[in-house]
Amino acid sequence: MGRIPGVTAAETRERLLRAAAEAFAERGYDGTRVADIAAAAGVSNGALYAHFGSKADLLVSALRAHRRLLLSSLFSADPDRSATELLLALGRGLTHTDELRRHLIVEALVAARRDADVAGAMRDYLGERIAWLADVVRCGQADGELDPALSPEAVGTFCLLLGMGSTLITPDLHTVGNDEWSALLTRVVTALAPPAGPTTAPTEATP
């Protein structure tokens, strides 16, 4: 139950993250023991703590792992996406968030209200997400796609709040179709574009 023969440290870490994500989603944060996660991954408690400092660390690390997978799939599908296209792609995904990731986020947000360790880890995690989204906005501003007068952090926070809300309102709880949602998102992102410059009135011809 220590290190598994033939399995690298990176592979052991991935096994632990998968086991943690499934356990937290199925039994909740409070109902999951560190020993349960270690057993599901086939390692000892000591091996688990060699990779993660606490149960809270495991929970938020599982969230980060799912986030990396999402971003990897977005960029592999189209590595040359513009900032506005990336924001639209992220927004379209909100209506069909992966069920496991949805459960993880809900568990993390609920646990953060009761557990100071989870609250601190989640504060860091959400700050990282806002910072990443703000960087996307800055790229869009530098390329002339987005209004430079907008606060990148405010836009990033708006996107994050929208994303967090989508984890609570599952597809079976609303009737908005993909086309309707996409059309609305397009209008919202278009509103973030730089305002049109002043128009010059035509000069009257001298008689």
Summary of the structure (lengths in Angstrom):
residues: 207
radius of gyration: 21.9
end to end distance: 96.1
largest distance: 96.1
contacts: 561
relative contact order: 0.11
helix: 70%
strand: 0%
